[in-house]
Amino acid sequence: MPVVGLGSLLKVPEWRNDLRLEAFRERVMELPRPERTTVKDGGEAKVANLGPAGNHCDFRVRVTLSTELPEERVRRHYGAVRVRGVDRDEALLRLWFTDAEGNGARSFVLEALDSTSAGMDLRCH
């Protein structure tokens, strides 16, 4: 039984960060979108050490969207949008655009990033 207890104890930091990640994902999903822009997926969320150095936790949320607007206008919109990070007042937002979809729309990925100290979450070391 002590091994099971120790295993559960080691998972507590992961569970805590999973809850923080889900709250971060929800904040990203609730960001105001430009007009004529729709969400294509529910957002991918991950907590890990994304490198290159260790001993920190990276929280990343990626959402794929589709828009009929020009890329410049979408970039201007998200340049003015702020989202609270996991521990910080503001997370980093990045955009990647893909080729046109053929119906006049264009897909892009909105990525939100934040980092914290690793603490006892083994995924972050």
N, C-alpha and C positions, 0 to 999 in steps of 0.2 A: 503493500500500500504506500509506503513512503515515496517510491518512484513515481507513482501516479500523482501524488500530491506535489512533488517537485515539478513534474511535467506541467501540471495546471498552473503552478506559480510562474513558470517561465512563459506561459502563454498570455498571462494578464497584460503585459506591456503591448503585445501584438493586438489583443482585443481592444485595448484602449485606443491604439493608433488606427485600427480599422474603423472605430466609431468616429474618430476625428476625420478620417479620410471620407467617410460617407457624408458627414456634415459639409465638408469642403466641396464634394461632388454636387451636393444639393445647391449650394450657393452658386456654383458655376452654372448649373442647369437653369437657375432662376435669373441669370443675367438678362437684361433687356437685349433683345435682338433687333437688328435693323429691319425696316419693313421689307416685305417680300423675301424673307429669310426664314427657313424652317429647319428644325432639328431632324436629322436622319437616323440618329441612334440615341441610346440612353446614356452614353458616356462611358468611357473606359476609365477606371480609377485604379491607381497602384501606389503602394507604399513600399519603398525599398531603398537601398543605397544605389543610386544610379551612377555613382562614380564622379570623377576619377578617384578622389580621396575617400577614405573611410570615416567611420564614426559619426555619421549623420543620417537622418531619415529624410528622404525626398518624397514628397507627396505630389502626384501628377494626376491630372484629370484631362482627358481628351474627349472632345465632342465633335462629331462630324455634322456639318450643316450644309444646306444648299441655299443659294441666293440667286436672284435675278439682277442684283446690283453690280456695278463695276467694283473691281478689287479695291481701288483707291478709296471708294466710299465706305466699304466694309472696314478697311484698315483705320480710317478716320473715326468711325463709330467705336470700334473696340479700343482705339487709342485713348478715348475719353472715358471708358468704362473702368471701374475699379471693383475688385472682389477681395474680400477679407481672406487672408491666408489661414493656415492652420494655427500658427503662433504669432504671425505678423499682421499688421494692419492691412497690408496689401500684398497680394501674390503677383507673380510675373505672368503676363498673358502673352502668348505667341500665336501667330496664324500661319497656316500653310495652305496654299491654293492648289487645286488640281486642274486638270483640263476641263473644258466645257462639257456638259452632259449631253449636248445635242438638242435640248429643248429650250435653249436660251438661258438655262441655269448653269451654275458652276458650284462644285463642291469645295468646301474648305474645312480644315481642322482647326478648332480653337483648343489651345493647350494652356492650362493653368498649372503653375509650378510653385511650390513652397518647400522649404527645408527647415528642419528642427534638429536639435541634438538627438543622438541615437538613443540615449537612455538605455534601457534593458531590452529593447526590441532587437532580437537576434538577426532580423532581416536587414538591419541597418549597419551592421559591422563588417 
